Amino acid sequence: MTDFRCSVASRDDGEPIAGTAPTETELLLVEHAGSWGRKAVAESRLPEAVRAHLAGLAGVRVQLVRRHGGESGPGVRVFHARATDDGFAVRTVVLPTPDALLELDLGRDLTAYDGPLWLVCTNGRRDRCCAEVGRPVAAALAERWPEATWETTHLGGHRFSGTLLALPSGHTLGRLDPATAVEACASLERGEVPVAVSRGRAGLTPPEQVRELHVLAGGDPDVDVVAVPGEPRRASCADLVEKPTTRWEVRSR
C-alpha cells in the first residue's frame, strides 16, 4: 500500500508508547544543514575524515541537527549531552568548520548550556512520517522557541511521529501535532511532565522508563515492569515486513 503511514497505523491500533525512548546515555549533536540520507552521518556531505571520526566515537549516539527550514551557521554548533541521575548535562561550542570536529575534546572544549533544546525528528529519508508530521511540529515550536528548536535526523520510533527529545530533561515525546507539541514543551518548561505523550526519559532502560511514567501518573512505585509480546507490525512506512514488537506491563507485586 503506497498510502500506508506507520504512525497512523500505530495510533489507530492503540500501540503503547511508554518505554520507547532512546536508551543511549551520551549524545553528540552536530549542526549540518545539508541533505540528510537514511544513514544521515554516513551519507552526509561532511568531509570524509569527519564522517569516519564520528563513526568511531564509541558509546556516543551521533545525530545531525539543523534549524527549521534548513538554515545553518554561521559556524558549526555542537551539543554534547551526557546522562545524569535526573536528565542530561548539556555542553556546547560553535566550531569554525566541520574539520574542527577532528580536534574537538568533548571533556575540555565545550561550555555548559542551560537553555532548553527541543529536538524534532524530521528525516523523511528515514521515514515519511518523520517529515510529514515532524516538520509542522518543528515549525510550530520554532515560532515560539526559535533558539531552542532544532530538527534532527533520528530519534527511533518512526511510528510514534511526531517525536521529540527534550534536553536537558531527556523526556522523549511522541504522537505530537503542532498544538500538542507547543503545549507539551510549555509544560516541560514549567518542570512538569506531559505523561500522556511521553515515551519515557532517554538514557534509561525501557522498564525504568515505564516505571517512572507509572509513578509520575500517580501509580504505586512498588510494581514490576514485565516485557510481553506485542502485535507484529511494520516498524516504518518503508518496511514491508511485519516484525515482532514488545510492550511493557506494570504489575503489582
KABELQUI-V751508 format. One record per residue. N is the residue number from 1. PSI is psi in whole degrees, 0 to 359 (none if undefined). OMEGA is omega in degrees with one decimal (NA if undefined). Layout:
BEGIN
n: [N N]
psi: [PSI PSI]
omega: [OMEGA OMEGA]
END
This chain:
BEGIN
n: [1 2 3 4 5 6 7 8 9 10 11 12 13 14 15 16 17 18 19 20 21 22 23 24 25 26 27 28 29 30 31 32 33 34 35 36 37 38 39 40 41 42 43 44 45 46 47 48 49 50 51 52 53 54 55 56 57 58 59 60 61 62 63 64 65 66 67 68 69 70 71 72 73 74 75 76 77 78 79 80 81 82 83 84 85 86 87 88 89 90 91 92 93 94 95 96 97 98 99 100 101 102 103 104 105 106 107 108 109 110 111 112 113 114 115 116 117 118 119 120 121 122 123 124 125 126 127 128 129 130 131 132 133 134 135 136 137 138 139 140 141 142 143 144 145 146 147 148 149 150 151 152 153 154 155 156 157 158 159 160 161 162 163 164 165 166 167 168 169 170 171 172 173 174 175 176 177 178 179 180 181 182 183 184 185 186 187 188 189 190 191 192 193 194 195 196 197 198 199 200 201 202 203 204 205 206 207 208 209 210 211 212 213 214 215 216 217 218 219 220 221 222 223 224 225 226 227 228 229 230 231 232 233 234 235 236 237 238 239 240 241 242 243 244 245 246 247 248 249 250 251 252 253]
psi: [117 340 9 135 117 326 325 316 316 316 315 330 350 31 129 142 348 135 17 12 157 144 353 144 358 128 144 119 122 124 126 111 359 173 144 125 183 315 89 310 312 328 10 173 16 152 146 319 324 317 317 320 314 323 336 5 100 134 10 126 118 129 148 148 158 159 154 135 0 9 156 158 186 149 182 108 134 134 138 129 130 135 142 188 333 24 225 143 122 133 158 162 154 119 152 324 162 329 335 344 333 332 4 126 109 337 348 328 359 156 157 141 119 8 170 154 127 109 113 127 125 18 96 338 335 316 137 329 326 324 311 323 321 321 317 325 313 321 317 319 321 330 324 322 71 328 333 339 130 142 147 170 333 126 6 160 53 324 358 15 149 135 151 136 124 127 145 357 327 357 131 126 157 166 43 149 176 318 313 332 315 317 318 317 326 321 323 322 328 1 13 164 120 81 324 334 17 131 348 177 124 149 345 160 159 314 322 321 313 316 315 316 323 315 318 329 0 12 165 127 344 71 165 143 119 134 130 151 134 178 135 143 165 123 340 170 324 350 111 351 130 136 154 148 165 136 163 127 137 121 136 146 none]
omega: [-177.7 -179.1 179.6 175.2 -174.8 -178.6 178.1 179.5 -179.9 179.3 -177.5 178.5 -178.0 179.2 179.3 177.8 -178.8 179.0 -176.6 178.6 175.9 -177.8 -179.4 -177.1 179.0 -176.6 172.3 -178.5 -174.4 -180.0 177.7 -174.0 178.7 -178.4 -178.8 174.9 178.5 172.7 -161.8 -177.1 -177.0 -176.9 -178.6 176.5 172.6 178.0 -176.2 -179.6 178.7 177.9 179.0 179.0 -179.5 178.8 -177.3 179.9 -175.5 174.8 -177.9 174.2 -178.0 177.1 172.9 177.4 175.3 174.2 178.2 -177.9 175.8 179.2 -178.7 171.5 -0.2 -176.3 -179.2 178.3 177.9 172.7 174.0 -178.0 179.5 -175.4 173.3 -179.4 -174.9 179.1 179.9 169.4 -174.1 176.8 -173.8 174.5 172.3 -179.0 -178.5 -178.6 176.0 -179.1 179.9 175.5 -177.6 -178.1 -175.2 174.9 -175.2 -179.9 -172.0 -165.5 -178.2 178.2 -175.9 177.5 -172.5 177.3 176.6 171.6 174.3 -176.5 -174.9 178.3 -179.5 -173.2 -178.5 176.3 177.7 177.0 -175.9 179.8 -179.3 178.8 -173.8 -179.4 -174.1 -175.7 173.8 176.3 179.0 179.3 -179.7 179.6 -179.2 178.5 -178.6 -177.9 -174.3 -179.4 -174.9 -169.6 176.4 166.8 178.7 -166.9 -174.5 174.4 -175.3 177.0 178.7 -174.0 175.1 179.1 -9.4 -178.8 -175.3 170.4 178.7 173.7 11.5 -173.2 -176.5 -178.7 -177.5 -173.4 179.4 -178.7 179.1 163.8 -175.9 -177.0 -177.7 177.8 179.1 179.6 -177.9 -179.6 175.3 178.9 175.7 176.8 179.4 -179.1 179.1 178.7 178.3 -170.5 -175.0 -179.1 -176.5 173.6 -176.9 -179.5 -179.7 -180.0 176.4 172.9 178.2 177.8 177.9 177.8 -178.3 179.2 -179.1 179.3 177.4 -179.5 179.8 179.0 177.8 -177.7 178.0 179.9 -176.8 -177.3 171.2 174.8 -170.5 175.7 176.7 -179.5 174.8 178.9 173.3 -178.9 173.3 -174.0 179.6 -178.9 -176.1 -178.2 -175.9 -177.0 174.9 -177.0 177.5 176.2 177.8 170.4 -172.5 178.6 175.0 -176.1 177.8 178.8 NA]
END
